[in-house]
Amino acid sequence: MADQFITVTEDDLQAPIYIMIHRNYDLKASDLSDSNTSIKLKFRAQNSTTTNFDATLTKVWGDLGVLKLDWPDDSLDVTPGTFEAQVRTIDGNSEVQTVLDKIIVTVEAKFAAA
């Protein structure tokens, strides 16, 4: 999976984002169905080291690696620009695996009120 790109609007509570995680070595879907596995997403401005928010992703079809991000309240209350999100899985033994490909998020300015 290469970096993925999405565009959203500042201050909006956007529709959920669906993400599919797969193994890089054979491109098969990652099985995330184990109830002890949790999936986290970190969100920050591009080229920054400060995390804007962390979110827990919901397993939609865990056996197929399909996850859903419901935007946390005020998560897009940011200055428009380019941001990046990174997904991490945490298994029942607290072992963390980071998905190397990032989600690049362009946050656009909303139109002024008419």
C-alpha positions as MATLAB code, in Angstrom:
seq = 'MADQFITVTEDDLQAPIYIMIHRNYDLKASDLSDSNTSIKLKFRAQNSTTTNFDATLTKVWGDLGVLKLDWPDDSLDVTPGTFEAQVRTIDGNSEVQTVLDKIIVTVEAKFAAA';
ca = [
       0.000    0.000    0.000;
       1.388    3.402   -0.920;
       0.550    6.570    0.962;
      -3.157    7.343    0.642;
      -4.568   10.832    0.102;
      -7.859   12.322    1.307;
      -9.257   15.846    1.455;
     -11.518   17.203    4.211;
     -12.765   20.637    5.285;
     -11.692   22.424    8.451;
     -14.066   22.296   11.440;
     -16.303   19.690    9.788;
     -17.173   16.372   11.350;
     -16.609   14.500    8.143;
     -18.153   11.197    7.188;
     -16.128    8.256    8.451;
     -12.973    7.209    6.653;
     -12.557    3.512    5.840;
      -9.071    2.026    5.835;
      -7.845   -1.407    4.739;
      -4.627   -2.802    6.190;
      -2.693   -5.493    4.337;
       0.644   -7.226    4.576;
       3.346   -5.668    2.412;
       5.083   -8.929    1.576;
       2.116  -10.596   -0.155;
      -0.612   -7.890   -0.248;
      -3.107  -10.133    1.594;
      -5.458   -8.452    4.041;
      -4.200   -8.348    7.617;
      -6.374  -10.406    9.942;
      -7.190   -8.029   12.797;
     -10.155  -10.019   14.104;
      -8.532  -11.057   17.394;
     -10.542   -9.355   20.138;
      -7.270   -8.533   21.946;
      -5.993   -6.498   18.981;
      -6.670   -2.774   19.000;
      -5.912   -0.284   16.263;
      -4.910    3.323   16.883;
      -4.478    6.268   14.550;
      -2.224    9.244   15.239;
      -2.855   12.534   13.408;
      -0.425   15.450   13.090;
       0.571   18.310   10.824;
       3.004   17.187    8.146;
       6.652   17.685    9.193;
       5.612   18.113   12.827;
       6.400   15.931   15.821;
       3.340   17.047   17.796;
       0.310   14.760   17.636;
      -3.007   16.613   17.230;
      -5.069   13.610   18.310;
      -5.104    9.861   18.798;
      -8.153    7.834   17.849;
      -9.153    4.214   18.185;
     -10.287    2.702   14.897;
     -13.337    0.470   14.741;
     -13.024   -2.961   13.152;
     -15.596   -3.198   10.371;
     -14.398   -6.508    8.904;
     -11.462   -7.390   11.129;
     -10.633  -10.586    9.257;
     -10.235   -8.507    6.072;
      -8.300   -5.670    7.735;
     -11.086   -3.133    7.148;
     -11.255   -0.350    9.746;
     -13.270    2.826   10.232;
     -12.222    6.215   11.598;
     -15.006    8.308   13.091;
     -13.528   11.791   13.414;
     -13.255   12.799   17.086;
     -15.051   16.018   18.081;
     -12.999   19.120   17.166;
     -10.346   16.970   15.446;
     -10.577   19.095   12.294;
     -10.576   22.374   14.198;
      -7.159   23.098   12.686;
      -5.500   25.623   10.425;
      -5.937   24.398    6.838;
      -2.910   22.604    5.463;
      -1.405   19.157    4.997;
      -1.541   16.591    7.761;
      -0.596   12.954    8.060;
      -2.068   10.009    9.902;
      -0.332    6.822   10.943;
      -1.996    3.554   11.939;
      -0.644    1.226   14.625;
      -1.917   -2.176   15.688;
      -1.457   -3.359   19.266;
      -1.891   -7.067   19.906;
      -2.817   -8.857   23.124;
       0.852   -8.986   24.154;
       1.115   -5.174   23.808;
       3.327   -5.565   20.737;
       2.976   -2.576   18.431;
       3.174   -2.798   14.650;
       3.230    0.469   12.724;
       1.799    0.677    9.212;
       4.598    2.370    7.299;
       2.406    3.991    4.660;
       0.786    7.184    5.887;
      -2.581    8.697    5.172;
      -1.972   12.190    3.811;
      -4.853   14.500    4.733;
      -5.371   17.867    3.072;
      -7.547   20.076    5.241;
      -9.145   22.801    3.129;
     -10.541   26.099    4.371;
     -14.301   26.276    4.558;
     -16.169   28.902    2.576;
     -17.099   32.062    4.448;
     -20.759   32.487    5.344;
     -22.748   34.275    2.642;
];
